[in-house]
Amino acid sequence: MEKVSVKVCLGTTCFVMGSANLQELIDIVPRKYGDKVDVSGVPCLGLCATDWEFSKAPYVKVNNDVIKEATVEKVIAAIDAKLLKKV
């Protein structure tokens, strides 16, 4: 089974808009999913630059799906959906 990849944007805008709060995923995800999910922080996903005026930071990518205004709950729901599709 291929791992689900979670990339948390740690660029300035995302960090200020709340990605710092997403760091708890580093603790939650391994306990909940074991080695089925890989979580990492990335310097910048470049997503807020595409439409700065309507930025929905912080951004997280779960595989190739972008989560806007990401929260721990939204990311967990996206991971659950990906894992359910793979079963």
C-alpha positions in Angstrom: 0.0 0.0 0.0 1.3 3.4 -1.0 1.7 5.9 1.8 -0.5 9.0 2.0 1.7 12.1 1.7 0.9 15.1 3.8 2.8 18.3 3.1 2.2 21.3 5.5 3.2 24.7 4.0 5.5 26.5 6.4 6.0 29.6 4.2 5.6 33.0 5.9 2.0 33.6 5.0 0.8 30.1 5.9 2.8 30.1 9.1 1.3 33.4 10.2 -2.2 32.3 9.1 -2.0 29.1 11.2 0.2 26.4 9.9 2.1 26.7 13.2 -1.0 25.1 14.8 -0.8 22.2 12.4 2.5 21.0 13.9 0.5 18.8 16.3 -0.1 16.6 13.2 3.4 15.3 13.7 2.3 13.8 17.0 -1.3 12.8 16.0 -0.7 11.1 12.6 1.9 8.5 13.6 -0.3 7.4 16.6 -3.4 7.2 14.6 -2.2 5.8 11.3 1.2 4.2 12.0 3.4 4.1 8.9 0.5 4.6 6.4 1.0 8.4 6.3 4.0 10.5 5.9 3.8 14.1 7.3 6.4 16.8 6.5 6.7 20.5 6.5 7.7 22.2 3.3 9.3 25.7 2.9 6.5 26.9 0.6 3.8 25.3 -1.6 3.5 28.6 -3.6 -0.3 28.5 -3.5 -1.0 31.8 -1.9 1.0 33.6 -4.6 -1.4 32.4 -7.3 -4.2 34.5 -5.9 -2.9 36.7 -3.1 -6.0 38.8 -2.8 -8.1 35.8 -1.9 -5.5 33.8 -0.1 -6.9 30.9 1.8 -3.8 30.1 3.9 -2.7 27.9 5.5 -2.4 25.3 2.8 -1.8 21.6 3.2 -1.5 19.0 0.4 -2.8 15.5 1.0 -1.3 13.6 -1.9 -2.2 16.0 -4.7 -5.3 17.5 -3.1 -5.0 21.0 -1.7 -6.7 21.9 1.6 -7.4 25.6 1.9 -7.7 27.2 5.3 -6.3 24.0 6.7 -7.1 22.8 10.2 -6.0 19.6 12.0 -9.6 18.4 11.6 -9.7 19.0 7.9 -6.4 17.3 7.3 -7.4 14.2 9.4 -10.7 14.0 7.4 -8.7 14.2 4.1 -6.3 11.5 5.3 -9.3 9.3 6.4 -10.9 9.7 2.9 -7.7 8.8 1.1 -7.2 5.7 3.3 -10.8 4.6 2.8 -10.4 4.8 -1.0 -7.3 2.5 -0.8 -9.1 -0.3 1.1 
